[in-house]
Amino acid sequence: MQYADPAATQIVDLVINPSAVRVPRRAGEFAAFNCVAFDEVLHTVRAWPGYAPTPLVHLRGAAAMLGVADVAYKDEGARFGLGSFKALGGAYAVARLASRNGGRQLTVASATDGNHGRSVAWGAQLHGFPCVIYVHAGVSEARVEAIARYGAEVRRVAGNYDDSVRQCAADAAAQGWHVVSDTSYPGYQDIPRDVMLGYTVLMSEVYEQMGEELPTHVFVQCGVGGLAAAVAAFYCAVAAERRPTIVVVEPERADCLLRSASAGALHRVEGDLDTVMAGLACGEPSEIAWNILREAGDAFVSIRDQAALAAMKMLAFPTTGDPAVVSGESGAAGLAGLNAMASDNEARRSIGLTAASRVLLIGTEGDTDAALYERIVGCRGADVRARNA
């Protein structure tokens, strides 16, 4: 496989987690992620208006190019019309919050890179709750407008994502609002855990769609770590020692989980966290996510922005007979990580990636910023979708 830009398949850093085990202990964070809980969440979300399972697409041509048996791509771009998997987490946490508060009126607030805030705003609208969403300086106006369409007040904060999280928490404490965040920290655990449980809906769907065949590897992108940890915890519960190898993919400037794995303890990345993968631009891991991934995350890899851009184009313009897929910058990061690892023989050996491997990717978003997508790919997402009609 040839790319004009060598950075498209270049590994920036790779950590094979020495603390990973096939069957993590069932205490701590893993206890909440069990098959009964997965069924309860799925039952709840299936009752929401507009629910439909998102497709699992097999990219057999890409698999042949990458030297593996199968690449299955879970396409979350149409989830509830919100454009990303985040529709599951934030809205489910709002529903749980409403239930715990007996349906009383309350105001919810959250910080976001875009997709999570849209989900929280949508969930708040469903329950008739006022909603305040905080965005940082790097969030595009298109994503701000998408959040505001659900009736939320959007406040922009100078600085990066972690700055917006802190401002949201401070204002919520002063105003008596309820923070619905996808990141956890000491003293704030229940709601982020509900967010992560919401994400398991897509994994329950994958489990049904794949039947008895489990993937051997999952490449999953990571911001604060909620999705990656939910995926890892799901397979630990349903597959035990047969669980797939979990490879966590991060941008090189926001690789907080990789650095945590390298250090063996929570590690925070400072700076502007500048990356085209806006949904992954997080410098501080979620405590819950780290407590799961330190045992169930087998490898952590960081990639350059060029790798994500190349993966977006690879999905939009397949040359191998695969269906065309619309993926945003963050949504394509898992494939970008696979491209990089599959192109490096030593990296392949380190995770047992062979010609018999069956790889699962989570396409976490579609063209949530349509203008940016068109600039990167060279055509509209609607035009890409039309080629499959």
Secondary structure as GFF3:
##gff-version 3
##sequence-region A 1 389
A	DSSP	three_ten_helix	6	9	.	.	.	ID=ss1
A	DSSP	beta_strand	11	16	.	.	.	ID=ss2
A	DSSP	three_ten_helix	28	32	.	.	.	ID=ss3
A	DSSP	alpha_helix	35	46	.	.	.	ID=ss4
A	DSSP	beta_strand	56	58	.	.	.	ID=ss5
A	DSSP	alpha_helix	60	66	.	.	.	ID=ss6
A	DSSP	beta_strand	70	75	.	.	.	ID=ss7
A	DSSP	three_ten_helix	79	81	.	.	.	ID=ss8
A	DSSP	alpha_helix	86	100	.	.	.	ID=ss9
A	DSSP	beta_strand	108	112	.	.	.	ID=ss10
A	DSSP	alpha_helix	115	127	.	.	.	ID=ss11
A	DSSP	beta_strand	131	136	.	.	.	ID=ss12
A	DSSP	alpha_helix	141	148	.	.	.	ID=ss13
A	DSSP	beta_strand	153	157	.	.	.	ID=ss14
A	DSSP	alpha_helix	161	175	.	.	.	ID=ss15
A	DSSP	beta_strand	178	179	.	.	.	ID=ss16
A	DSSP	alpha_helix	190	210	.	.	.	ID=ss17
A	DSSP	beta_strand	217	221	.	.	.	ID=ss18
A	DSSP	alpha_helix	226	239	.	.	.	ID=ss19
A	DSSP	three_ten_helix	240	242	.	.	.	ID=ss20
A	DSSP	beta_strand	245	251	.	.	.	ID=ss21
A	DSSP	alpha_helix	256	263	.	.	.	ID=ss22
A	DSSP	three_ten_helix	278	280	.	.	.	ID=ss23
A	DSSP	alpha_helix	287	296	.	.	.	ID=ss24
A	DSSP	beta_strand	299	303	.	.	.	ID=ss25
A	DSSP	alpha_helix	305	316	.	.	.	ID=ss26
A	DSSP	alpha_helix	333	342	.	.	.	ID=ss27
A	DSSP	alpha_helix	345	351	.	.	.	ID=ss28
A	DSSP	beta_strand	358	363	.	.	.	ID=ss29
A	DSSP	alpha_helix	370	377	.	.	.	ID=ss30
A	DSSP	alpha_helix	381	386	.	.	.	ID=ss31
###
